Amino acid sequence: MKKVEDNNNVGQPPVKLEDTTSFETPEGNKIFQQGVLLRSVSKFVAGTDEDAVMPIPVFFCPDTKKIVGLTLPPEIRDEYKDDLI
């Protein structure tokens, strides 16, 4: 019987865990939480009757509340530069 390949990374090159490195904060923290930044979207941009809200999922350090910058879209990283690791 042929082994079925794991397709969790569809469209991405296969990455083995042994080819990765641990990510940690400058303080040495290695555990992160997932959070959501909320962005307002004008009703004119959204094409709706009311303004809308756009959620942006991010990871952050629970101790410092600093956002892992790599999890933010590049277009808004500068806006949050004081809150990034």
Secondary structure, 3 states (H helix, E strand, C coil): CCCCCCCCCCCCCCCCHHHCCCCCCCCCCCCCEEEEEEEEECHHHHCCCCCEEEEEEEEECCCCCCECHHHCCHHHCHHHHHHEC
